[in-house]
Amino acid sequence: MMMFLVYAVSFYCGALFYREGWVKPGDMFAAIFALMNASMGAGNNNHFMSDIGAARNAAKNIFKLLDSKDEYEIQEE
């Protein structure tokens, strides 16, 4: 239902822009196509958002491990 509302608003705004001479029909359809693909991509990738916190913690632990001194270097000093 929401998708059809977004399509309706997009085409309505595009028609207004065309009527005012701000945009050509081909450019309007290209912009609507790009916006719809971008929003669908963002919606499809939304389920990965819960993994971002775990990925940050993993990266933090990896950098902590890489920045730590080796046991061999500690014994030489």
Helices and strands as residue ranges (DSSP letters): H 2-20, H 25-44, G 46-48, H 50-67, H 71-76
